[in-house]
């Protein structure tokens, strides 16, 4: 639950390295000022690095007309962002849901909500992830969730957030 004063993202900034098996939930960015090229983000802002097996939900970006509340990705001198096997759900503004703006990079095998701006993404599904009880912070998915068995094995990630073997 972060709200930045003057920066480009309320949740997680990824320039390089790997973010995996994390919950990035309920971050709010009401700041319209930015020190970066095209804008800001609320959940995740990436200019490089890897982002695998995470849940990004309920992030809010003021006046988000470019679908950047969940994740905003673009290339930089840090490399090309690689985003696989994640859930991006219920990010945006009160009037407009949709939280994925991918200008460059790999964006595959993710569960995404209803509005997206994605260039060159493959294998993503616009389906309800079926969280067990998000109102009470239970972000696990039901056994019938479309997220179950959707992803591919990436890198050295062999277990999920609960320590179960991946992929099932």
C-alpha positions as CSV (number, residue, x, y, z in Angstrom):
1,X,0.0,0.0,0.0
2,X,2.3,2.8,-1.2
3,X,1.5,6.3,-2.5
4,X,4.6,8.1,-3.9
5,X,5.3,11.8,-3.5
6,X,7.4,12.3,-6.6
7,X,8.3,9.2,-8.6
8,X,7.2,7.0,-11.4
9,X,5.7,4.1,-9.6
10,X,3.9,3.3,-6.3
11,X,4.6,-0.4,-6.3
12,X,7.8,-1.9,-7.9
13,X,10.3,-0.4,-10.2
14,X,12.3,-3.0,-12.2
15,X,15.5,-2.0,-14.1
16,X,17.3,-5.3,-14.0
17,X,17.2,-8.5,-11.9
18,X,14.3,-10.8,-11.3
19,X,11.1,-10.3,-9.4
20,X,9.2,-13.6,-8.7
21,X,6.5,-15.1,-6.6
22,X,5.4,-11.7,-5.2
23,X,2.1,-10.0,-4.4
24,X,1.9,-6.4,-5.6
25,X,-1.4,-5.2,-4.3
26,X,-3.3,-2.0,-3.7
27,X,-0.7,0.6,-4.6
28,X,-2.0,4.1,-5.5
29,X,-0.2,6.7,-7.6
30,X,-2.1,10.0,-7.8
31,X,1.0,11.9,-8.8
32,X,1.0,13.1,-12.4
33,X,4.6,14.4,-12.2
34,X,7.2,12.1,-13.7
35,X,10.9,12.2,-14.3
36,X,10.7,9.4,-16.9
37,X,9.9,9.5,-20.6
38,X,6.3,8.5,-21.1
39,X,4.8,8.4,-17.7
40,X,4.2,6.6,-14.4
41,X,2.8,3.4,-13.1
42,X,1.0,2.2,-10.0
43,X,1.8,-1.5,-9.7
44,X,4.9,-2.3,-11.8
45,X,7.1,0.0,-13.9
46,X,9.7,-1.9,-16.0
47,X,12.6,-0.8,-18.2
48,X,14.5,-4.2,-18.0
49,X,14.7,-7.3,-15.9
50,X,12.5,-10.3,-15.4
51,X,9.0,-10.6,-13.8
52,X,7.7,-14.1,-13.2
53,X,4.9,-15.8,-11.3
54,X,3.5,-12.6,-9.6
55,X,0.1,-11.3,-8.8
56,X,-0.5,-7.6,-9.5
57,X,-4.0,-6.5,-8.4
58,X,-6.0,-3.5,-7.2
59,X,-3.5,-0.9,-8.2
60,X,-4.8,2.6,-8.9
61,X,-3.3,5.3,-11.2
62,X,-4.9,8.7,-11.3
63,X,-6.2,9.6,-14.8
64,X,-4.9,6.4,-16.3
65,X,-5.9,6.6,-20.0
66,X,-2.9,4.5,-21.2
67,X,-3.5,1.3,-19.2
68,X,-0.4,1.7,-17.0
69,X,-1.9,1.0,-13.5
70,X,-0.9,-2.7,-13.4
71,X,2.3,-2.7,-15.4
72,X,4.1,-0.3,-17.7
73,X,7.0,-1.8,-19.8
74,X,9.4,-0.4,-22.3
75,X,13.0,-1.0,-23.4
76,X,16.0,1.0,-22.1
77,X,19.7,0.6,-21.8
78,X,19.0,-1.8,-19.0
79,X,17.6,-4.4,-21.4
80,X,14.3,-5.8,-22.6
81,X,11.7,-6.6,-20.0
82,X,10.6,-10.2,-19.8
83,X,7.2,-10.8,-18.1
84,X,5.8,-14.3,-17.9
85,X,3.2,-16.3,-15.9
86,X,1.6,-13.5,-13.9
87,X,-1.8,-12.3,-13.0
88,X,-2.7,-8.6,-13.7
89,X,-6.2,-8.0,-12.4
90,X,-8.5,-5.1,-11.4
91,X,-5.9,-2.4,-11.9
92,X,-6.8,1.0,-13.4
93,X,-9.1,3.8,-12.3
94,X,-12.5,3.7,-10.9
95,X,-14.0,4.4,-14.3
96,X,-11.7,2.3,-16.4
97,X,-10.1,-1.1,-15.6
98,X,-7.1,-2.4,-17.4
99,X,-3.6,-2.4,-16.3
100,X,-1.1,-3.5,-19.0
101,X,0.8,-1.1,-21.2
102,X,3.6,-3.0,-23.0
103,X,5.6,-1.0,-25.5
104,X,8.5,-3.4,-25.8
105,X,9.5,-6.7,-24.3
106,X,8.2,-10.2,-23.8
107,X,4.7,-10.5,-22.3
108,X,3.5,-14.1,-22.4
109,X,1.2,-16.5,-20.5
110,X,-0.4,-13.9,-18.2
111,X,-3.9,-13.6,-16.9
112,X,-5.0,-10.1,-17.7
113,X,-8.2,-8.1,-17.2
114,X,-10.5,-6.4,-19.7
115,X,-8.5,-3.5,-21.2
116,X,-5.0,-3.7,-22.4
117,X,-2.5,-2.0,-24.7
118,X,0.0,-4.7,-25.6
119,X,2.3,-4.8,-28.5
120,X,3.6,-8.3,-29.5
121,X,2.2,-10.2,-26.6
122,X,1.3,-13.9,-26.9
123,X,-0.5,-16.6,-24.9
124,X,-2.2,-14.2,-22.5
125,X,-5.8,-14.9,-21.4
126,X,-8.6,-12.4,-20.5
127,X,-10.3,-14.5,-17.8
128,X,-11.2,-14.1,-14.2
129,X,-8.3,-15.6,-12.2
130,X,-10.8,-16.7,-9.5
131,X,-9.1,-15.5,-6.4
132,X,-10.3,-17.3,-3.3
133,X,-11.1,-14.2,-1.2
134,X,-9.4,-11.0,-2.2
135,X,-11.6,-8.9,0.1
136,X,-9.8,-10.6,2.9
137,X,-6.3,-10.7,1.3
138,X,-6.5,-14.3,0.2
139,X,-5.0,-14.0,-3.3
140,X,-4.7,-17.7,-3.9
141,X,-6.6,-19.0,-6.9
142,X,-9.3,-21.7,-6.9
143,X,-8.4,-25.1,-8.4
144,X,-10.6,-24.2,-11.5
145,X,-8.7,-20.9,-12.2
146,X,-7.5,-20.4,-15.7
147,X,-4.1,-19.5,-14.2
148,X,-3.6,-23.1,-13.0
149,X,-1.2,-24.8,-15.4
150,X,-1.2,-21.8,-17.8
151,X,2.4,-20.9,-17.4
152,X,5.6,-22.4,-18.6
153,X,8.7,-23.2,-16.6
154,X,11.0,-20.1,-16.8
155,X,14.5,-19.8,-15.4
156,X,15.2,-21.5,-12.2
157,X,11.8,-21.1,-10.7
158,X,10.7,-24.5,-9.7
159,X,8.3,-23.7,-6.8
160,X,5.3,-21.3,-6.4
161,X,4.7,-18.8,-3.6
162,X,3.5,-21.6,-1.3
163,X,6.5,-23.9,-2.1
164,X,4.6,-26.3,-4.4
165,X,6.4,-27.7,-7.5
166,X,6.0,-25.7,-10.7
167,X,4.6,-26.4,-13.2
168,X,1.9,-28.7,-11.8
